[in-house]
């Protein structure tokens, strides 16, 4: 299969670039370095906030742009500004949070690229996280506040994302089937989580905004992902790559299926689809 030379690579993090134990392998780092040297923008595309990116990714010397909060924000780290925002307004965010209070879950919200959680929910994170590693990650990138709804109300700034962690899979399935408010995108990226954003806060919409900002054509863009929240991004890219560990719905929209995230699937895709075409 032949593709045009790629100039932007959008990469999901968890389940894609990172191994199951959240590492960036040496082979993956080498492939990213070589792609960047060949003139390709390397763009993380994640449900995380920018500062919640793995240290190994934040340390990449060529990292400038990132799609964060599932597409609610496109960050230009060099200019320290947002190129694109799609945020929930405060009244709607408060309504959703009040409704979430009646479910079997805990939740946080992201405002201005920082995640916060009510202190009582922060205290019981171990009861809701699927593994000790996730407990540590959740605690590290979330700041507890006395009352999350009061914080949002007082800040009077838009909410980029609400994220819930469900006590059981049945609660997760029910939320994914429909949150009773219009104009929302509801997705999942890790075990038992549900991510709620504005309907135009998708990785695909954010990728299109960044592509337009950089003056690139769709066929100069490649995206790699594994989760349902990556489908819009794969559809927005000229070259769509699904991980070997991807959900079947993700594989169904892909041009190429690579190896899984514990077998250097991202590196293999970069080597075959970018470096082989660009002399890297």
SVG drawing of the C-alpha trace seen along z (x, -y; Angstrom):
<svg xmlns="http://www.w3.org/2000/svg" viewBox="-32 -33 49 41">
<polyline fill="none" stroke="black" stroke-width="0.4" points="0.0,0.0 1.4,-3.4 0.8,-6.7 1.8,-10.3 4.7,-11.6 3.4,-12.2 4.0,-15.5 2.0,-15.1 1.7,-12.0 -1.1,-12.0 -0.6,-9.4 -2.9,-8.1 -1.0,-7.4 -2.4,-4.7 -2.8,-1.4 -1.0,-2.9 2.4,-4.6 2.8,-3.4 3.2,0.2 0.7,1.8 3.1,0.8 3.1,-2.8 6.6,-2.8 7.9,-4.4 10.2,-1.8 13.6,-2.5 12.5,-1.4 9.4,-3.7 11.6,-6.6 14.0,-6.0 11.2,-5.9 9.8,-9.1 13.2,-10.8 13.8,-9.7 10.3,-10.8 10.8,-14.2 14.2,-14.5 12.5,-13.8 10.2,-16.8 7.2,-15.1 5.2,-16.9 4.8,-14.4 1.5,-15.2 0.2,-13.3 -3.6,-12.9 -4.9,-11.9 -7.6,-12.1 -5.0,-13.4 -4.2,-17.0 -0.9,-18.3 1.0,-18.1 -0.4,-14.6 1.6,-13.3 4.2,-10.8 7.6,-12.3 9.3,-10.6 6.9,-12.2 7.0,-15.7 10.8,-15.4 10.8,-15.0 12.7,-18.1 10.5,-18.4 7.2,-18.3 5.2,-21.4 1.6,-20.5 -0.7,-18.2 -4.4,-17.2 -5.6,-17.0 -8.7,-16.2 -10.0,-14.0 -10.0,-17.0 -11.3,-19.7 -8.1,-21.5 -5.1,-21.7 -2.1,-23.0 0.8,-25.0 3.4,-24.4 6.0,-26.6 3.6,-29.6 1.9,-28.6 -1.6,-28.9 -4.5,-26.9 -5.1,-26.8 -8.5,-25.2 -11.0,-24.9 -14.4,-23.1 -15.5,-23.4 -18.6,-22.7 -20.1,-25.9 -20.4,-26.1 -24.2,-25.7 -24.2,-22.6 -21.1,-21.2 -22.8,-21.7 -26.0,-19.9 -24.0,-16.9 -22.0,-16.8 -25.2,-16.8 -26.5,-14.0 -23.3,-12.0 -23.6,-12.4 -26.4,-9.8 -24.4,-7.2 -22.0,-4.5 -18.8,-6.4 -16.3,-9.2 -15.5,-12.0 -13.1,-14.8 -13.1,-17.8 -10.5,-19.6 -10.4,-23.4 -7.6,-25.2 -5.6,-22.0 -5.7,-21.0 -7.7,-18.2 -9.5,-18.6 -11.6,-16.3 -13.6,-16.7 -11.5,-15.7 -14.0,-13.0 -13.8,-11.3 -10.0,-11.7 -9.8,-9.8 -11.5,-6.7 -9.7,-6.5 -8.2,-3.1 -11.8,-1.7 -12.4,-2.8 -9.1,-2.4 -8.5,0.9 -4.8,1.2 -2.3,-0.2 -0.5,-1.9 -3.7,-3.7 -4.2,-4.8 -0.8,-6.5 -1.4,-8.1 -4.9,-9.4 -3.5,-10.9 -0.5,-12.5 -2.4,-14.5 -5.5,-15.4 -5.7,-18.1 -8.3,-17.6 -10.5,-20.5 -13.1,-20.8 -16.1,-21.0 -15.6,-20.4 -19.0,-22.0 -18.2,-25.1 -14.8,-25.3 -16.3,-25.1 -19.0,-27.6 -16.5,-30.1 -13.9,-29.7 -16.5,-30.7 -14.3,-29.1 -15.3,-26.4 -14.8,-22.8 -12.8,-20.9 -13.7,-17.4 -15.6,-15.5 -14.2,-12.1 -15.9,-9.4 -14.5,-6.2 -17.2,-3.6 -17.5,-1.1 -18.5,1.6 -18.8,2.3 -22.6,2.2 -22.5,-1.5 -19.9,-2.2 -22.1,-0.6 -25.1,-2.5 -23.3,-5.8 -21.8,-5.0 -25.2,-4.2 -26.4,-7.7 -25.9,-10.6 -29.3,-12.5 -28.0,-15.8 -27.9,-17.0 -24.8,-18.1 -22.3,-15.8 -19.6,-13.3 -19.3,-10.3 -16.3,-8.0 -14.0,-5.6 -10.3,-5.1 -9.4,-2.9 -11.1,-0.3 -14.4,-1.4 -13.9,-5.1 -16.3,-7.4 -15.2,-10.7 -17.8,-13.5 -17.0,-16.4 -18.8,-18.8 -19.9,-17.0 -17.3,-18.9 -14.6,-18.1 -13.3,-15.0 -9.8,-14.0 -11.0,-14.2 -12.2,-17.7 -9.1,-18.8 -6.9,-17.1 -8.7,-18.8 -8.2,-22.2 -4.5,-21.6 -4.1,-20.3 -5.7,-23.5 -3.5,-25.7 -0.4,-24.1 -1.7,-24.2 -1.5,-20.5 -3.7,-18.3 -5.5,-15.4 -3.4,-12.9 -0.3,-14.3 -1.6,-13.2 -1.3,-9.8 -3.0,-8.8 -2.6,-5.7 -5.0,-4.6 -6.6,-1.7 -9.7,-3.0 -13.2,-4.1 -12.2,-7.7 -9.6,-7.4 -12.2,-6.6 -12.9,-10.2 -9.1,-10.9 -8.5,-7.9 -11.3,-9.1 -9.8,-12.6 -6.4,-11.4 -5.3,-10.4 -3.6,-7.3 -5.4,-5.5 -3.6,-2.9 -5.1,-0.7 -3.1,1.1 -3.2,4.9 -4.8,4.6 -7.5,2.1 -11.2,2.6 -12.8,4.2 -14.7,0.9 -11.3,-0.9 -9.8,1.7 -12.9,1.4 -12.0,-2.2 -8.3,-1.6 -6.2,-1.5 -3.5,0.5 -3.4,2.7 0.0,2.8 1.3,4.9 0.0,4.4 1.3,1.8 3.5,4.3 5.1,5.4 6.2,1.9 3.3,1.5 3.8,-2.3 7.4,-1.9 6.6,0.7 4.0,-1.6 6.3,-4.6 9.1,-2.5 6.9,-1.0 4.6,-4.0 6.7,-7.1 10.5,-6.3 10.4,-3.9 8.8,-6.6 10.9,-9.5 14.3,-8.1 14.4,-8.0"/>
</svg>
